[in-house]
Amino acid sequence: MASALSDKLSRLVKEIRGQARITETNVADMLREVRMALLEADVALPVVRDFIARVKEKALGQDVLGSLSPGQTLVGIVSKELAVTMGEGVADINLAAQPPAVILMAGLQGAGKTTTTAKLAKHLIEKRRKKVLTVSGDVYRPAAIEQLKMVTAQAGAEWFPSSPDQKPVAIALAALDYARKHFFDVLLVDTAGRLAVDEALMREISELHNVLNPVETLFVVDAMQGQDAVNTAKAFKEALPLTGIILTKTDGDSRGGAALSVRQVTGAPITVAGTSEIIDGLEVFDAERHAGRILGMGDILALVEQVTSGVDMAAAQKLAAKVKSGAGFDLNDFLAQIQQMKQMGGLSSLMDKMPASIAAKAGQIDMGRAEKDIQRKQGIIHSMTPLERRKPELIKATRKRRIATGAGVQVQEVNRMLKEFEQMQDMMKKMKGSGMMKMMKRMGGMKGMPKMPF
């Protein structure tokens, strides 16, 4: 996220690192650039002033001036102060209450509140091992109730029914009673949103807060809204005792001002962040790691977590056993590999966590085009018969034309996909038995490649 801000700050970081000596002049020049980058990213002016003042005070201190590597020390200060601005440490969801712990979801319409409710349900089920119930109090938008029902099912949680002719308070109390009687750990209450803050919205959500007494009142804010998001968060903070912020759409090409501003403006910590559109696309917000991403240092820990959580280990082991036994790698296996990539959040989500130096090289690739290419491959394989997937050698000219028509692509696209499949099939053959070891040894002998320790 915050691609423009990240590009500018990572460039500055590179320049600062090369400084052999830190003086008031080059610190002033650096801070001027940082100030402009933050303001362009829609960071609130009071937040920018406070951040610049803190960095300047520490940058001109003895720790930097007397350091053997002042440039790197200064980068460390900028990184730390960014983390402080967003809230130091990790503030996960608080469930320290007599079950069911009630979590009230607040926010404007269009911020992704309903989808985020389901994502949070899945997060609490998988990461915290909780039994979760969701309910919609949005009686003004009937589609919202059905939407929550659908996404709750995807999350593996239970949905409590409601209808537009009911009062939000009555719905919430009925859901709370049901949650108590059926021993749910958590009740997630999705509330109505508006296109803008108004008196009726605030009165309704305040009433819901009073009758439910939630352990968490979370404000869902669109990270792509910039300064507007901060103003809205401030208005909600004045009406409700917000306990946390959820940032959505952090994978978008946004200016990133919301992430740097909401903590300081509202006083409420950022608890979790939406990282992609998929139901698993939610992660606990870590300010230090997020600061690293903004400065172009990447977030390797988050990358590893995302990959390992997205990989189906049972399927991977099954494929390994299949290859080892000598059974052919077919198009069903190829399709499974493509689907694994989607489960990991896609290419753009993975690249967002890479260090800037790696991401810059990958930036030469059109990520949007690459994602579409993956979807196209999936469509081509889905247009094949089960027999064709098991025995790709059967796919000749007539079959290729039929598959291309079914997938809505040209025959050349089918040929290209089959060629890529054949390349992966050849690689899998080399991995059979001790072939993997031999292949690694050959790689060790290649120019520019490190020698393998065997």
Secondary structure by P-SEA (a helix, b strand, c coil): caaaaaaaaaaaaaaaaacccccaaaaaaaaaaaaaaaaaacccaaaaaaaaaaaaaaaacccccccccaaaaaaaaaaaaaaaaaccccccccccccccbbbbbbbccccaaaaaaaaaaaaaaaccccbbbbbbcccccaaaaaaaaaaaaaacbbbbbbcccccaaaaaaaaaaaaaaacccbbbbbbbbcccccaaaaaaaaaaaaaaccccbbbbbccccaaaaaaaaaaaaaaccccccccccccccccccccccccccccccccbbbccccccccccccaaaaaaaaaccccaaaaaaaaaaacaaaaaaaaaaaaaacccccaaaaaaaaaaaaaaccaaaaaaaccaaaaaaacccaaaaaaaaaaaaaaaaaaccaaaaaccccccaaaaaaaaaaacccaaaaaaaaaaaaaaaaaaaaaccaaaaaaaaaaaaccccccccc
